[in-house]
Amino acid sequence: MPISILRNRDGSVSLPIPKKVLALAKMSAGSEVEIEVKAGSIVISPVQGRSFADLLAEHRKLKLPRDDAWLDSAT
């Protein structure tokens, strides 16, 4: 496997991943991933399709104000 270098970027650390490695993992730029630490290693896995209920529960945790302005829209 190729070796890559962790880089500082905008207050975070990024990891360039070669496109061939992403293709083997069936991921690409913009893929949603889950990051875990297992036995001292960082494991990056693609997020399997989340259900609407999962997305709604996540949204509710954010406690955003309700936006009803669009209900009165003429168009």
PyMOL Python script that loads the backbone (N, CA, C, O; Angstrom):
from pymol import cmd

cmd.read_pdbstr("""\
ATOM      1  N   MET A   1       0.842  -1.187   0.000  1.00  0.00           N
ATOM      2  CA  MET A   1       0.000   0.000   0.000  1.00  0.00           C
ATOM      3  C   MET A   1       0.885   1.247   0.000  1.00  0.00           C
ATOM      4  O   MET A   1       1.990   1.240   0.542  1.00  0.00           O
ATOM      5  N   PRO A   2       0.385   2.304  -0.611  1.00  0.00           N
ATOM      6  CA  PRO A   2       1.148   3.559  -0.636  1.00  0.00           C
ATOM      7  C   PRO A   2       1.256   4.180   0.755  1.00  0.00           C
ATOM      8  O   PRO A   2       0.443   3.900   1.636  1.00  0.00           O
ATOM      9  N   ILE A   3       2.251   5.011   0.936  1.00  0.00           N
ATOM     10  CA  ILE A   3       2.433   5.762   2.176  1.00  0.00           C
ATOM     11  C   ILE A   3       1.996   7.195   1.905  1.00  0.00           C
ATOM     12  O   ILE A   3       2.299   7.751   0.850  1.00  0.00           O
ATOM     13  N   SER A   4       1.285   7.793   2.856  1.00  0.00           N
ATOM     14  CA  SER A   4       0.813   9.163   2.712  1.00  0.00           C
ATOM     15  C   SER A   4       1.243   9.959   3.942  1.00  0.00           C
ATOM     16  O   SER A   4       1.616   9.374   4.959  1.00  0.00           O
ATOM     17  N   ILE A   5       1.194  11.276   3.856  1.00  0.00           N
ATOM     18  CA  ILE A   5       1.625  12.154   4.949  1.00  0.00           C
ATOM     19  C   ILE A   5       0.436  12.964   5.452  1.00  0.00           C
ATOM     20  O   ILE A   5      -0.278  13.589   4.668  1.00  0.00           O
ATOM     21  N   LEU A   6       0.230  12.948   6.776  1.00  0.00           N
ATOM     22  CA  LEU A   6      -0.807  13.779   7.385  1.00  0.00           C
ATOM     23  C   LEU A   6      -0.387  15.240   7.265  1.00  0.00           C
ATOM     24  O   LEU A   6       0.780  15.571   7.477  1.00  0.00           O
ATOM     25  N   ARG A   7      -1.339  16.120   6.926  1.00  0.00           N
ATOM     26  CA  ARG A   7      -1.034  17.533   6.727  1.00  0.00           C
ATOM     27  C   ARG A   7      -1.984  18.414   7.530  1.00  0.00           C
ATOM     28  O   ARG A   7      -3.168  18.102   7.658  1.00  0.00           O
ATOM     29  N   ASN A   8      -1.460  19.527   8.075  1.00  0.00           N
ATOM     30  CA  ASN A   8      -2.300  20.523   8.741  1.00  0.00           C
ATOM     31  C   ASN A   8      -3.066  21.292   7.680  1.00  0.00           C
ATOM     32  O   ASN A   8      -2.513  21.701   6.660  1.00  0.00           O
ATOM     33  N   ARG A   9      -4.360  21.478   7.947  1.00  0.00           N
ATOM     34  CA  ARG A   9      -5.180  22.218   6.991  1.00  0.00           C
ATOM     35  C   ARG A   9      -6.374  22.843   7.715  1.00  0.00           C
ATOM     36  O   ARG A   9      -7.234  22.132   8.236  1.00  0.00           O
ATOM     37  N   ASP A  10      -6.421  24.153   7.744  1.00  0.00           N
ATOM     38  CA  ASP A  10      -7.569  24.885   8.312  1.00  0.00           C
ATOM     39  C   ASP A  10      -7.965  24.392   9.707  1.00  0.00           C
ATOM     40  O   ASP A  10      -9.151  24.192   9.970  1.00  0.00           O
ATOM     41  N   GLY A  11      -7.007  24.196  10.592  1.00  0.00           N
ATOM     42  CA  GLY A  11      -7.323  23.801  11.957  1.00  0.00           C
ATOM     43  C   GLY A  11      -7.590  22.318  12.130  1.00  0.00           C
ATOM     44  O   GLY A  11      -7.861  21.873  13.245  1.00  0.00           O
ATOM     45  N   SER A  12      -7.521  21.544  11.063  1.00  0.00           N
ATOM     46  CA  SER A  12      -7.689  20.093  11.128  1.00  0.00           C
ATOM     47  C   SER A  12      -6.464  19.441  10.515  1.00  0.00           C
ATOM     48  O   SER A  12      -5.532  20.114  10.076  1.00  0.00           O
ATOM     49  N   VAL A  13      -6.486  18.150  10.497  1.00  0.00           N
ATOM     50  CA  VAL A  13      -5.419  17.396   9.834  1.00  0.00           C
ATOM     51  C   VAL A  13      -6.070  16.606   8.704  1.00  0.00           C
ATOM     52  O   VAL A  13      -7.089  15.945   8.904  1.00  0.00           O
ATOM     53  N   SER A  14      -5.477  16.681   7.524  1.00  0.00           N
ATOM     54  CA  SER A  14      -6.040  15.953   6.388  1.00  0.00           C
ATOM     55  C   SER A  14      -5.091  14.839   5.962  1.00  0.00           C
ATOM     56  O   SER A  14      -3.899  14.867   6.267  1.00  0.00           O
ATOM     57  N   LEU A  15      -5.637  13.871   5.259  1.00  0.00           N
ATOM     58  CA  LEU A  15      -4.873  12.736   4.780  1.00  0.00           C
ATOM     59  C   LEU A  15      -5.169  12.536   3.300  1.00  0.00           C
ATOM     60  O   LEU A  15      -6.270  12.114   2.946  1.00  0.00           O
ATOM     61  N   PRO A  16      -4.212  12.830   2.435  1.00  0.00           N
ATOM     62  CA  PRO A  16      -4.431  12.550   1.016  1.00  0.00           C
ATOM     63  C   PRO A  16      -4.498  11.041   0.798  1.00  0.00           C
ATOM     64  O   PRO A  16      -3.601  10.308   1.214  1.00  0.00           O
ATOM     65  N   ILE A  17      -5.558  10.585   0.149  1.00  0.00           N
ATOM     66  CA  ILE A  17      -5.730   9.158  -0.127  1.00  0.00           C
ATOM     67  C   ILE A  17      -5.701   8.976  -1.643  1.00  0.00           C
ATOM     68  O   ILE A  17      -6.516   9.570  -2.349  1.00  0.00           O
ATOM     69  N   PRO A  18      -4.783   8.172  -2.149  1.00  0.00           N
ATOM     70  CA  PRO A  18      -4.705   7.967  -3.600  1.00  0.00           C
ATOM     71  C   PRO A  18      -6.032   7.447  -4.174  1.00  0.00           C
ATOM     72  O   PRO A  18      -6.717   6.645  -3.540  1.00  0.00           O
ATOM     73  N   LYS A  19      -6.381   7.911  -5.374  1.00  0.00           N
ATOM     74  CA  LYS A  19      -7.643   7.510  -6.005  1.00  0.00           C
ATOM     75  C   LYS A  19      -7.757   6.000  -6.163  1.00  0.00           C
ATOM     76  O   LYS A  19      -8.850   5.447  -6.037  1.00  0.00           O
ATOM     77  N   LYS A  20      -6.646   5.327  -6.435  1.00  0.00           N
ATOM     78  CA  LYS A  20      -6.688   3.865  -6.580  1.00  0.00           C
ATOM     79  C   LYS A  20      -7.110   3.195  -5.281  1.00  0.00           C
ATOM     80  O   LYS A  20      -7.841   2.206  -5.299  1.00  0.00           O
ATOM     81  N   VAL A  21      -6.646   3.737  -4.139  1.00  0.00           N
ATOM     82  CA  VAL A  21      -7.017   3.181  -2.836  1.00  0.00           C
ATOM     83  C   VAL A  21      -8.503   3.427  -2.581  1.00  0.00           C
ATOM     84  O   VAL A  21      -9.213   2.538  -2.110  1.00  0.00           O
ATOM     85  N   LEU A  22      -8.967   4.637  -2.893  1.00  0.00           N
ATOM     86  CA  LEU A  22     -10.392   4.945  -2.727  1.00  0.00           C
ATOM     87  C   LEU A  22     -11.251   4.026  -3.593  1.00  0.00           C
ATOM     88  O   LEU A  22     -12.292   3.538  -3.153  1.00  0.00           O
ATOM     89  N   ALA A  23     -10.808   3.797  -4.816  1.00  0.00           N
ATOM     90  CA  ALA A  23     -11.563   2.928  -5.724  1.00  0.00           C
ATOM     91  C   ALA A  23     -11.661   1.509  -5.163  1.00  0.00           C
ATOM     92  O   ALA A  23     -12.715   0.880  -5.252  1.00  0.00           O
ATOM     93  N   LEU A  24     -10.578   1.007  -4.593  1.00  0.00           N
ATOM     94  CA  LEU A  24     -10.599  -0.328  -3.992  1.00  0.00           C
ATOM     95  C   LEU A  24     -11.599  -0.403  -2.847  1.00  0.00           C
ATOM     96  O   LEU A  24     -12.222  -1.440  -2.620  1.00  0.00           O
ATOM     97  N   ALA A  25     -11.750   0.719  -2.120  1.00  0.00           N
ATOM     98  CA  ALA A  25     -12.687   0.777  -0.987  1.00  0.00           C
ATOM     99  C   ALA A  25     -14.082   1.208  -1.426  1.00  0.00           C
ATOM    100  O   ALA A  25     -14.977   1.359  -0.594  1.00  0.00           O
ATOM    101  N   LYS A  26     -14.273   1.408  -2.741  1.00  0.00           N
ATOM    102  CA  LYS A  26     -15.560   1.854  -3.301  1.00  0.00           C
ATOM    103  C   LYS A  26     -16.002   3.181  -2.693  1.00  0.00           C
ATOM    104  O   LYS A  26     -17.161   3.365  -2.323  1.00  0.00           O
ATOM    105  N   MET A  27     -15.029   4.111  -2.601  1.00  0.00           N
ATOM    106  CA  MET A  27     -15.287   5.465  -2.117  1.00  0.00           C
ATOM    107  C   MET A  27     -14.704   6.453  -3.112  1.00  0.00           C
ATOM    108  O   MET A  27     -13.911   6.090  -3.981  1.00  0.00           O
ATOM    109  N   SER A  28     -15.112   7.718  -2.969  1.00  0.00           N
ATOM    110  CA  SER A  28     -14.570   8.781  -3.803  1.00  0.00           C
ATOM    111  C   SER A  28     -14.652  10.084  -3.019  1.00  0.00           C
ATOM    112  O   SER A  28     -15.206  10.121  -1.921  1.00  0.00           O
ATOM    113  N   ALA A  29     -14.098  11.153  -3.588  1.00  0.00           N
ATOM    114  CA  ALA A  29     -14.200  12.462  -2.938  1.00  0.00           C
ATOM    115  C   ALA A  29     -15.681  12.764  -2.713  1.00  0.00           C
ATOM    116  O   ALA A  29     -16.502  12.586  -3.612  1.00  0.00           O
ATOM    117  N   GLY A  30     -16.008  13.215  -1.521  1.00  0.00           N
ATOM    118  CA  GLY A  30     -17.395  13.528  -1.178  1.00  0.00           C
ATOM    119  C   GLY A  30     -18.124  12.385  -0.494  1.00  0.00           C
ATOM    120  O   GLY A  30     -19.240  12.571  -0.010  1.00  0.00           O
ATOM    121  N   SER A  31     -17.509  11.198  -0.443  1.00  0.00           N
ATOM    122  CA  SER A  31     -18.145  10.068   0.246  1.00  0.00           C
ATOM    123  C   SER A  31     -18.276  10.381   1.733  1.00  0.00           C
ATOM    124  O   SER A  31     -17.384  10.980   2.334  1.00  0.00           O
ATOM    125  N   GLU A  32     -19.388   9.973   2.312  1.00  0.00           N
ATOM    126  CA  GLU A  32     -19.573  10.126   3.751  1.00  0.00           C
ATOM    127  C   GLU A  32     -18.954   8.914   4.425  1.00  0.00           C
ATOM    128  O   GLU A  32     -19.243   7.775   4.055  1.00  0.00           O
ATOM    129  N   VAL A  33     -18.097   9.159   5.420  1.00  0.00           N
ATOM    130  CA  VAL A  33     -17.383   8.064   6.080  1.00  0.00           C
ATOM    131  C   VAL A  33     -17.550   8.126   7.585  1.00  0.00           C
ATOM    132  O   VAL A  33     -17.853   9.172   8.158  1.00  0.00           O
ATOM    133  N   GLU A  34     -17.344   6.984   8.204  1.00  0.00           N
ATOM    134  CA  GLU A  34     -17.321   6.876   9.658  1.00  0.00           C
ATOM    135  C   GLU A  34     -15.867   6.661  10.061  1.00  0.00           C
ATOM    136  O   GLU A  34     -15.158   5.878   9.429  1.00  0.00           O
ATOM    137  N   ILE A  35     -15.420   7.347  11.104  1.00  0.00           N
ATOM    138  CA  ILE A  35     -14.037   7.241  11.561  1.00  0.00           C
ATOM    139  C   ILE A  35     -14.040   6.652  12.965  1.00  0.00           C
ATOM    140  O   ILE A  35     -14.697   7.171  13.867  1.00  0.00           O
ATOM    141  N   GLU A  36     -13.297   5.562  13.136  1.00  0.00           N
ATOM    142  CA  GLU A  36     -13.202   4.895  14.433  1.00  0.00           C
ATOM    143  C   GLU A  36     -11.737   4.630  14.752  1.00  0.00           C
ATOM    144  O   GLU A  36     -10.887   4.599  13.862  1.00  0.00           O
ATOM    145  N   VAL A  37     -11.465   4.442  16.016  1.00  0.00           N
ATOM    146  CA  VAL A  37     -10.131   3.995  16.439  1.00  0.00           C
ATOM    147  C   VAL A  37     -10.308   2.597  17.001  1.00  0.00           C
ATOM    148  O   VAL A  37     -11.060   2.380  17.951  1.00  0.00           O
ATOM    149  N   LYS A  38      -9.593   1.642  16.389  1.00  0.00           N
ATOM    150  CA  LYS A  38      -9.651   0.245  16.832  1.00  0.00           C
ATOM    151  C   LYS A  38      -8.231  -0.253  17.029  1.00  0.00           C
ATOM    152  O   LYS A  38      -7.420  -0.226  16.103  1.00  0.00           O
ATOM    153  N   ALA A  39      -7.939  -0.700  18.218  1.00  0.00           N
ATOM    154  CA  ALA A  39      -6.619  -1.255  18.545  1.00  0.00           C
ATOM    155  C   ALA A  39      -5.503  -0.309  18.119  1.00  0.00           C
ATOM    156  O   ALA A  39      -4.483  -0.749  17.589  1.00  0.00           O
ATOM    157  N   GLY A  40      -5.693   0.986  18.349  1.00  0.00           N
ATOM    158  CA  GLY A  40      -4.662   1.967  18.042  1.00  0.00           C
ATOM    159  C   GLY A  40      -4.551   2.359  16.581  1.00  0.00           C
ATOM    160  O   GLY A  40      -3.642   3.103  16.214  1.00  0.00           O
ATOM    161  N   SER A  41      -5.456   1.875  15.738  1.00  0.00           N
ATOM    162  CA  SER A  41      -5.453   2.231  14.315  1.00  0.00           C
ATOM    163  C   SER A  41      -6.700   3.040  13.981  1.00  0.00           C
ATOM    164  O   SER A  41      -7.762   2.834  14.570  1.00  0.00           O
ATOM    165  N   ILE A  42      -6.563   3.953  13.041  1.00  0.00           N
ATOM    166  CA  ILE A  42      -7.711   4.724  12.555  1.00  0.00           C
ATOM    167  C   ILE A  42      -8.353   3.917  11.434  1.00  0.00           C
ATOM    168  O   ILE A  42      -7.692   3.543  10.465  1.00  0.00           O
ATOM    169  N   VAL A  43      -9.649   3.653  11.577  1.00  0.00           N
ATOM    170  CA  VAL A  43     -10.389   2.875  10.583  1.00  0.00           C
ATOM    171  C   VAL A  43     -11.427   3.793   9.947  1.00  0.00           C
ATOM    172  O   VAL A  43     -12.259   4.378  10.641  1.00  0.00           O
ATOM    173  N   ILE A  44     -11.373   3.916   8.628  1.00  0.00           N
ATOM    174  CA  ILE A  44     -12.309   4.760   7.882  1.00  0.00           C
ATOM    175  C   ILE A  44     -13.198   3.849   7.053  1.00  0.00           C
ATOM    176  O   ILE A  44     -12.705   3.088   6.220  1.00  0.00           O
ATOM    177  N   SER A  45     -14.512   3.921   7.275  1.00  0.00           N
ATOM    178  CA  SER A  45     -15.464   3.051   6.583  1.00  0.00           C
ATOM    179  C   SER A  45     -16.547   3.896   5.921  1.00  0.00           C
ATOM    180  O   SER A  45     -16.957   4.916   6.475  1.00  0.00           O
ATOM    181  N   PRO A  46     -17.017   3.486   4.739  1.00  0.00           N
ATOM    182  CA  PRO A  46     -18.105   4.216   4.110  1.00  0.00           C
ATOM    183  C   PRO A  46     -19.382   4.063   4.936  1.00  0.00           C
ATOM    184  O   PRO A  46     -19.660   2.996   5.483  1.00  0.00           O
ATOM    185  N   VAL A  47     -20.143   5.139   5.016  1.00  0.00           N
ATOM    186  CA  VAL A  47     -21.423   5.090   5.723  1.00  0.00           C
ATOM    187  C   VAL A  47     -22.426   4.426   4.788  1.00  0.00           C
ATOM    188  O   VAL A  47     -22.629   4.866   3.656  1.00  0.00           O
ATOM    189  N   GLN A  48     -23.039   3.377   5.274  1.00  0.00           N
ATOM    190  CA  GLN A  48     -24.065   2.704   4.487  1.00  0.00           C
ATOM    191  C   GLN A  48     -25.321   3.560   4.530  1.00  0.00           C
ATOM    192  O   GLN A  48     -25.554   4.256   5.519  1.00  0.00           O
ATOM    193  N   GLY A  49     -26.116   3.525   3.507  1.00  0.00           N
ATOM    194  CA  GLY A  49     -27.302   4.364   3.398  1.00  0.00           C
ATOM    195  C   GLY A  49     -28.070   4.504   4.702  1.00  0.00           C
ATOM    196  O   GLY A  49     -28.547   3.519   5.265  1.00  0.00           O
ATOM    197  N   ARG A  50     -28.182   5.723   5.168  1.00  0.00           N
ATOM    198  CA  ARG A  50     -28.915   5.960   6.408  1.00  0.00           C
ATOM    199  C   ARG A  50     -30.387   6.152   6.080  1.00  0.00           C
ATOM    200  O   ARG A  50     -30.732   6.681   5.023  1.00  0.00           O
ATOM    201  N   SER A  51     -31.233   5.728   6.969  1.00  0.00           N
ATOM    202  CA  SER A  51     -32.669   5.851   6.750  1.00  0.00           C
ATOM    203  C   SER A  51     -33.123   7.288   7.037  1.00  0.00           C
ATOM    204  O   SER A  51     -32.408   8.067   7.669  1.00  0.00           O
ATOM    205  N   PHE A  52     -34.308   7.613   6.564  1.00  0.00           N
ATOM    206  CA  PHE A  52     -34.877   8.928   6.833  1.00  0.00           C
ATOM    207  C   PHE A  52     -35.000   9.139   8.342  1.00  0.00           C
ATOM    208  O   PHE A  52     -34.758  10.240   8.837  1.00  0.00           O
ATOM    209  N   ALA A  53     -35.372   8.095   9.067  1.00  0.00           N
ATOM    210  CA  ALA A  53     -35.517   8.197  10.518  1.00  0.00           C
ATOM    211  C   ALA A  53     -34.175   8.556  11.174  1.00  0.00           C
ATOM    212  O   ALA A  53     -34.130   9.353  12.111  1.00  0.00           O
ATOM    213  N   ASP A  54     -33.091   7.963  10.677  1.00  0.00           N
ATOM    214  CA  ASP A  54     -31.760   8.288  11.207  1.00  0.00           C
ATOM    215  C   ASP A  54     -31.419   9.752  10.954  1.00  0.00           C
ATOM    216  O   ASP A  54     -30.931  10.449  11.844  1.00  0.00           O
ATOM    217  N   LEU A  55     -31.681  10.211   9.731  1.00  0.00           N
ATOM    218  CA  LEU A  55     -31.390  11.600   9.380  1.00  0.00           C
ATOM    219  C   LEU A  55     -32.234  12.565  10.205  1.00  0.00           C
ATOM    220  O   LEU A  55     -31.738  13.597  10.657  1.00  0.00           O
ATOM    221  N   LEU A  56     -33.504  12.232  10.400  1.00  0.00           N
ATOM    222  CA  LEU A  56     -34.394  13.081  11.184  1.00  0.00           C
ATOM    223  C   LEU A  56     -33.937  13.140  12.642  1.00  0.00           C
ATOM    224  O   LEU A  56     -33.956  14.211  13.248  1.00  0.00           O
ATOM    225  N   ALA A  57     -33.535  12.022  13.201  1.00  0.00           N
ATOM    226  CA  ALA A  57     -33.050  11.990  14.586  1.00  0.00           C
ATOM    227  C   ALA A  57     -31.798  12.848  14.726  1.00  0.00           C
ATOM    228  O   ALA A  57     -31.647  13.573  15.710  1.00  0.00           O
ATOM    229  N   GLU A  58     -30.905  12.771  13.753  1.00  0.00           N
ATOM    230  CA  GLU A  58     -29.693  13.595  13.780  1.00  0.00           C
ATOM    231  C   GLU A  58     -30.044  15.075  13.702  1.00  0.00           C
ATOM    232  O   GLU A  58     -29.456  15.896  14.406  1.00  0.00           O
ATOM    233  N   HIS A  59     -31.005  15.415  12.843  1.00  0.00           N
ATOM    234  CA  HIS A  59     -31.446  16.798  12.696  1.00  0.00           C
ATOM    235  C   HIS A  59     -32.050  17.315  14.008  1.00  0.00           C
ATOM    236  O   HIS A  59     -31.795  18.449  14.412  1.00  0.00           O
ATOM    237  N   ARG A  60     -32.841  16.482  14.656  1.00  0.00           N
ATOM    238  CA  ARG A  60     -33.479  16.898  15.919  1.00  0.00           C
ATOM    239  C   ARG A  60     -32.446  17.166  17.010  1.00  0.00           C
ATOM    240  O   ARG A  60     -32.651  18.033  17.859  1.00  0.00           O
ATOM    241  N   LYS A  61     -31.336  16.425  16.992  1.00  0.00           N
ATOM    242  CA  LYS A  61     -30.278  16.646  17.974  1.00  0.00           C
ATOM    243  C   LYS A  61     -29.666  18.034  17.839  1.00  0.00           C
ATOM    244  O   LYS A  61     -29.154  18.584  18.813  1.00  0.00           O
ATOM    245  N   LEU A  62     -29.716  18.602  16.637  1.00  0.00           N
ATOM    246  CA  LEU A  62     -29.148  19.930  16.402  1.00  0.00           C
ATOM    247  C   LEU A  62     -30.003  21.040  17.013  1.00  0.00           C
ATOM    248  O   LEU A  62     -29.518  22.150  17.230  1.00  0.00           O
ATOM    249  N   LYS A  63     -31.278  20.742  17.292  1.00  0.00           N
ATOM    250  CA  LYS A  63     -32.216  21.687  17.912  1.00  0.00           C
ATOM    251  C   LYS A  63     -32.266  23.012  17.156  1.00  0.00           C
ATOM    252  O   LYS A  63     -32.186  24.083  17.757  1.00  0.00           O
ATOM    253  N   LEU A  64     -32.399  22.927  15.832  1.00  0.00           N
ATOM    254  CA  LEU A  64     -32.514  24.122  15.003  1.00  0.00           C
ATOM    255  C   LEU A  64     -33.925  24.683  15.100  1.00  0.00           C
ATOM    256  O   LEU A  64     -34.875  23.919  15.274  1.00  0.00           O
ATOM    257  N   PRO A  65     -34.087  26.014  14.991  1.00  0.00           N
ATOM    258  CA  PRO A  65     -35.436  26.576  15.023  1.00  0.00           C
ATOM    259  C   PRO A  65     -36.218  26.136  13.791  1.00  0.00           C
ATOM    260  O   PRO A  65     -35.652  25.947  12.715  1.00  0.00           O
ATOM    261  N   ARG A  66     -37.513  25.978  13.965  1.00  0.00           N
ATOM    262  CA  ARG A  66     -38.371  25.568  12.852  1.00  0.00           C
ATOM    263  C   ARG A  66     -38.471  26.697  11.836  1.00  0.00           C
ATOM    264  O   ARG A  66     -38.611  27.860  12.215  1.00  0.00           O
ATOM    265  N   ASP A  67     -38.401  26.368  10.555  1.00  0.00           N
ATOM    266  CA  ASP A  67     -38.472  27.347   9.475  1.00  0.00           C
ATOM    267  C   ASP A  67     -39.770  27.147   8.698  1.00  0.00           C
ATOM    268  O   ASP A  67     -39.857  26.284   7.824  1.00  0.00           O
ATOM    269  N   ASP A  68     -40.779  27.960   9.031  1.00  0.00           N
ATOM    270  CA  ASP A  68     -42.073  27.862   8.361  1.00  0.00           C
ATOM    271  C   ASP A  68     -42.281  28.972   7.334  1.00  0.00           C
ATOM    272  O   ASP A  68     -43.355  29.060   6.738  1.00  0.00           O
ATOM    273  N   ALA A  69     -41.279  29.818   7.117  1.00  0.00           N
ATOM    274  CA  ALA A  69     -41.434  30.957   6.215  1.00  0.00           C
ATOM    275  C   ALA A  69     -41.851  30.528   4.813  1.00  0.00           C
ATOM    276  O   ALA A  69     -42.595  31.241   4.139  1.00  0.00           O
ATOM    277  N   TRP A  70     -41.378  29.374   4.377  1.00  0.00           N
ATOM    278  CA  TRP A  70     -41.693  28.906   3.031  1.00  0.00           C
ATOM    279  C   TRP A  70     -43.178  28.567   2.869  1.00  0.00           C
ATOM    280  O   TRP A  70     -43.671  28.528   1.742  1.00  0.00           O
ATOM    281  N   LEU A  71     -43.906  28.320   3.972  1.00  0.00           N
ATOM    282  CA  LEU A  71     -45.322  27.987   3.893  1.00  0.00           C
ATOM    283  C   LEU A  71     -46.156  29.138   3.334  1.00  0.00           C
ATOM    284  O   LEU A  71     -47.173  28.910   2.680  1.00  0.00           O
ATOM    285  N   ASP A  72     -45.723  30.375   3.593  1.00  0.00           N
ATOM    286  CA  ASP A  72     -46.459  31.542   3.127  1.00  0.00           C
ATOM    287  C   ASP A  72     -45.969  32.051   1.779  1.00  0.00           C
ATOM    288  O   ASP A  72     -46.432  33.089   1.308  1.00  0.00           O
ATOM    289  N   SER A  73     -45.053  31.345   1.160  1.00  0.00           N
ATOM    290  CA  SER A  73     -44.481  31.769  -0.108  1.00  0.00           C
ATOM    291  C   SER A  73     -45.521  31.661  -1.230  1.00  0.00           C
ATOM    292  O   SER A  73     -46.269  30.686  -1.301  1.00  0.00           O
ATOM    293  N   ALA A  74     -45.555  32.666  -2.096  1.00  0.00           N
ATOM    294  CA  ALA A  74     -46.516  32.684  -3.215  1.00  0.00           C
ATOM    295  C   ALA A  74     -46.098  31.725  -4.319  1.00  0.00           C
ATOM    296  O   ALA A  74     -46.944  31.271  -5.089  1.00  0.00           O
ATOM    297  N   THR A  75     -44.815  31.410  -4.411  1.00  0.00           N
ATOM    298  CA  THR A  75     -44.353  30.519  -5.485  1.00  0.00           C
ATOM    299  C   THR A  75     -43.884  29.206  -4.972  1.00  0.00           C
ATOM    300  O   THR A  75     -43.466  28.351  -5.753  1.00  0.00           O
TER     301      THR A  75
END
""", "prot")
cmd.dss("prot")
cmd.show_as("cartoon", "prot")
cmd.util.cbc("prot")
cmd.orient("prot")
